[in-house]
Amino acid sequence: MNVEEIRSEQHFTDVLASNTEVLIDFWAPWCGPCKTMAPIFEQVADEQSTKMKAIKVNIDDMPALAQKYGIRSIPSLLLLKDKLVASEHVGAAPKKEVLDWLNEH
């Protein structure tokens, strides 16, 4: 599995310092659609591992990060390029839709 769970602000900063594209899954354990998205996100992360780094951010554990990126609904996927948000995908979606979204950006 190529997905890292972010545990601290420093860990997040370290991931962004890698200068690769970063795909972030903002989620929470109590969120039903997030549970649906978890295996899809992992499959996408595995398939895209040569192009980008995939991380998960639990909004209950890291509320400051969720606030920083304006996360108002979960699950939310953010694609960061050069440490900036290139695109956002909100809500649970099938794998093909997520891959199509990534390929557009």
C-alpha positions in Angstrom: 0.0 0.0 0.0 1.3 3.4 -1.0 -0.8 5.6 1.3 0.7 7.4 4.3 -1.4 8.5 7.3 -0.4 12.0 8.3 0.1 12.2 12.1 1.6 15.7 12.6 2.0 19.0 10.9 5.7 18.2 10.6 5.0 15.0 8.8 2.7 16.9 6.4 5.5 19.5 5.8 8.0 16.7 5.1 5.7 15.1 2.5 5.2 18.4 0.7 9.0 19.0 0.7 9.4 15.9 -1.5 8.5 18.1 -4.6 6.2 15.5 -6.1 2.5 15.8 -6.8 0.5 14.9 -3.6 -2.9 13.4 -3.5 -4.6 14.0 -0.2 -7.7 12.2 1.2 -9.4 14.3 3.9 -11.6 11.8 5.9 -12.9 10.9 9.3 -13.6 7.4 10.9 -17.3 8.3 11.5 -17.9 9.2 7.8 -19.8 6.5 5.9 -18.8 7.8 2.4 -15.2 8.0 3.6 -15.3 4.3 4.4 -16.6 3.6 0.9 -13.8 5.7 -0.6 -10.9 4.1 1.4 -10.3 1.1 -0.8 -10.8 3.1 -4.0 -8.3 5.7 -2.7 -5.8 2.9 -2.0 -6.2 1.4 -5.5 -5.8 4.8 -7.1 -2.7 5.5 -4.9 -1.2 2.2 -5.9 -1.8 2.8 -9.6 -0.5 6.4 -9.5 2.5 5.7 -7.2 5.0 6.5 -9.9 3.4 9.9 -10.5 2.4 11.1 -7.0 2.5 10.6 -3.3 -0.8 9.6 -1.6 -1.6 10.6 1.9 -4.7 10.5 4.2 -5.6 13.2 6.7 -8.0 12.4 9.5 -9.8 15.7 10.0 -10.5 14.8 13.7 -6.8 14.4 14.4 -5.6 17.2 12.1 -8.3 19.9 12.2 -5.9 22.7 11.4 -4.9 21.1 8.1 -8.6 20.7 7.2 -9.2 24.3 8.0 -6.1 25.5 6.1 -7.3 23.8 2.9 -11.0 24.9 3.4 -12.4 21.4 3.8 -16.1 21.7 4.4 -17.3 18.3 3.3 -15.7 14.8 3.4 -14.4 12.8 1.8 -12.5 15.5 -0.1 -9.5 14.7 -2.4 -7.0 17.4 -3.1 -4.3 17.3 -5.7 -1.3 19.5 -4.9 1.3 20.4 -7.4 4.3 22.5 -6.3 2.7 22.6 -2.9 -0.4 24.4 -4.3 -3.9 23.0 -4.7 -4.3 22.2 -8.4 -7.8 20.6 -8.0 -10.3 19.3 -5.5 -12.8 16.4 -5.8 -15.6 16.3 -3.1 -17.6 13.3 -2.2 -17.4 9.5 -2.7 -16.8 8.5 -6.3 -16.1 5.3 -8.3 -12.5 4.6 -9.2 -12.9 5.5 -12.8 -14.2 9.0 -11.9 -11.3 9.6 -9.6 -8.8 8.5 -12.2 -10.5 10.6 -14.9 -10.3 13.6 -12.5 -6.6 13.1 -11.9 -5.9 12.7 -15.6 -7.6 16.0 -16.3 -5.0 17.7 -14.1 
